[in-house]
C-alpha cells in the first residue's frame, strides 16, 4: 500500500512539473542577489538560491637587526594570511497570485531559507603552511549556521506572456542557534579531576527589503 501511495505521489509531482507553467528569474536589490525557478500558475512553488562571498589576504614582512658590541643578530619573518568565506543560501517557498488573469498581477510571497557556509583559511609563515583543522572549520560553520523566513508582497507587469518585470517588499527573519560542550576526566590514583562545560547561544534578526524582479515564463 505504501509503495502504491509513493508511486502516485511521484506521478503527481512529475505531472505537475511537466504540465504546469514554469518560470525563472532574478531578484536584484535585496540583501543578496537571488535566483529562482517557479512551478505553477495561480500559485507558484519557488525554489531558489542566494549567494554571498568574501575573501581576505594579508601579507606581513618583519625584519629585525641589532649590533651589540660587535655581535650581530637578525630576525626575518614573513607571514601570509589567506581566507575565503562563501555563503550558499538555498530557499523554497510559495508565491500566490491574487489576480492571475490581469496584466498587472499582485501576489503574496512566503519563503524559508537556510545558510550553508563554506570556509577556507590558511596561514603561511616562513614557507610553512597551516590550515584550519576540521574541528575548527566545523566551529566556524556552526557559528554561521542560520535559518530564516521571508514574508512579502509583490506585483508583476506582464509585457507578454513570456516576460514580466516586478517589485517586491517585505520582511526577513533570521534565526541563529549555537551550542558546544566539552568534558574531560582523569584519575591517577592520588589525584583525579573532572571538567565539563556547555555553551548555548541564540539570536534573531529581522529587517525589511525592497527589490526588483525580472521574470521569464515558459
Residue pairs with C-beta under 8 A, 6 or more apart in sequence:
16 39
16 40
17 39
20 39
20 40
20 41
21 39
21 40
21 41
21 217
21 218
22 37
22 38
22 39
22 217
22 218
23 37
23 38
23 39
23 44
23 215
23 216
23 217
23 218
24 35
24 36
24 37
24 38
24 215
24 216
24 218
25 35
25 36
25 38
25 213
25 214
25 215
25 216
26 33
26 34
26 35
26 213
26 214
27 33
27 34
27 35
27 36
27 168
27 211
27 212
27 213
28 211
28 212
28 213
28 214
29 209
29 210
29 211
29 212
30 209
30 210
30 211
31 172
31 207
31 209
32 50
32 51
32 52
32 89
33 50
33 51
34 48
34 49
34 50
34 91
34 211
35 48
35 49
35 50
36 46
36 47
36 48
36 49
36 91
37 46
37 47
37 48
38 44
38 45
38 46
38 47
38 95
39 45
39 47
40 95
41 97
41 100
42 96
42 97
42 100
43 94
43 95
43 96
43 97
44 94
44 95
44 96
44 97
45 92
45 93
45 94
46 91
46 92
46 93
46 94
46 95
46 109
46 111
47 90
47 91
47 92
48 90
48 91
48 92
48 111
49 88
49 89
49 90
49 91
50 87
50 88
50 89
50 91
50 113
51 86
51 87
51 88
51 89
52 86
52 87
52 89
53 84
53 85
53 86
53 87
54 84
54 85
55 82
55 83
55 84
55 85
56 81
56 82
56 83
56 84
57 80
57 81
57 82
57 83
58 79
58 80
58 81
59 78
59 79
59 80
59 81
60 77
60 78
60 79
60 80
61 76
61 77
61 78
62 75
62 76
62 77
62 78
62 79
63 74
63 75
63 76
64 73
64 74
64 75
64 76
65 72
65 73
65 74
65 75
66 72
66 73
66 74
67 73
77 125
77 126
78 124
78 125
78 126
79 123
79 124
79 125
80 123
80 124
80 125
81 121
81 122
81 123
81 124
82 121
82 122
82 123
82 124
83 119
83 120
83 121
83 122
84 118
84 119
84 120
84 121
85 117
85 118
85 119
85 120
85 144
86 117
86 118
87 115
87 116
87 117
87 118
87 144
88 115
88 116
88 117
88 118
89 113
89 114
89 115
89 116
90 113
90 114
90 116
91 111
91 112
91 113
91 114
91 150
92 111
92 112
92 113
93 109
93 110
93 111
93 112
93 150
94 109
94 110
94 111
95 107
95 108
95 109
95 154
96 107
96 108
97 105
97 106
97 107
98 105
98 106
98 107
98 108
99 105
99 106
103 157
103 158
104 155
104 156
104 157
104 158
105 155
105 156
105 158
105 164
106 153
106 154
106 155
107 153
107 154
107 155
107 156
108 152
108 153
109 150
109 151
109 152
109 153
109 154
109 168
109 170
110 149
110 150
110 151
111 149
111 150
112 147
112 148
112 149
112 150
113 147
113 148
113 149
113 150
114 146
114 147
114 148
115 144
115 145
115 146
115 147
115 148
117 140
117 141
117 144
117 145
119 132
119 137
119 140
119 141
121 131
121 132
121 137
121 140
122 129
122 130
122 131
122 132
123 129
123 130
124 130
132 140
139 180
142 178
142 180
143 178
145 176
145 177
145 178
146 174
146 175
146 176
147 174
147 175
147 176
148 172
148 173
148 174
148 175
149 172
149 173
149 175
150 170
150 171
150 172
150 173
151 170
151 171
151 173
152 168
152 169
152 170
152 171
152 209
153 168
153 169
153 170
154 166
154 167
154 168
154 169
154 213
155 166
155 167
156 164
156 165
156 166
156 213
156 215
157 164
157 165
157 166
158 164
159 165
161 217
162 216
162 217
162 218
163 215
163 216
163 217
164 215
164 217
165 212
165 213
165 214
165 215
166 212
166 213
166 215
167 210
167 211
167 212
167 213
168 209
168 210
168 211
168 212
168 213
169 208
169 209
169 210
169 211
170 208
170 209
171 206
171 207
171 208
171 209
172 206
172 207
172 208
172 209
173 204
173 205
173 206
174 204
174 205
174 206
175 202
175 203
175 204
176 201
176 202
176 203
176 204
176 205
177 200
177 201
177 202
178 199
178 200
178 201
178 202
179 198
179 199
179 200
179 201
180 198
180 199
181 196
181 197
181 198
181 199
182 195
182 196
182 197
183 194
183 195
183 196
183 197
184 193
184 194
184 195
184 196
185 192
185 193
185 194
185 195
186 192
186 193
187 193
